[in-house]
Amino acid sequence: MRHVPAPHAPAPHEQAARDLDLAVALVVDAPPAAASLARLVAEPADEGGGDPHGALVFGALLHLTRAEEAAGWWWRHAAEGGNRTAAFLLYLLHSARGEFRDAERWRARGRRTPKPRTGEGPEGGPPPLSADVRHRLLAQCHARRTPSLPAALESLVNRLPQVPAVDPEYGVPAGVPHPDASLRRLLAPNSGGAKSGRGRHEAGGRDRRTTEGTA
């Protein structure tokens, strides 16, 4: 009988990186994402506003363009605003880097953050990306590939203005992208295919448990 080698068990930081990619794909697949981004565009963080859930989603888009430092800055903004999912993503981000002390700090922060009461979370609506794009992201995760946006979407995100932000505790990575109206104009047409929900159905129960209880 031919010997079949046992599958390689990923190291903790490798598993964290995979979990982070999947969690990000699920964040942009969620119904409240588009409305939250629109609020973030309307009330920017550097002007004293900044919807925490919108910051979570914008950070997820930046992660999909491999802008890790900028994604982390927006997730910190969201976590400081009371978003549990953002704290969970920071836990995964630091774990993927092997920064386990920082990772545990953010996991503890997320556990201390109260869950939103029924009716207090962000409202629903179509996700910001088309069903085809969302399905592609989830398929890339299942294939253990790094999820990425289509070239046109990534190009627009990369062209967003880079506005210095104020973060005396953590510092500001050089050139933090800032959401503006061009992002909203691009994402609006992509919501048309959201009704099919194919990306969400493809995710399966295991995917949902990745972010269960963190929102």
Summary of the structure (lengths in Angstrom):
residues: 215
radius of gyration: 17.0
end to end distance: 48.4
largest distance: 67.3
contacts: 649
relative contact order: 0.18
helix: 62%
strand: 1%
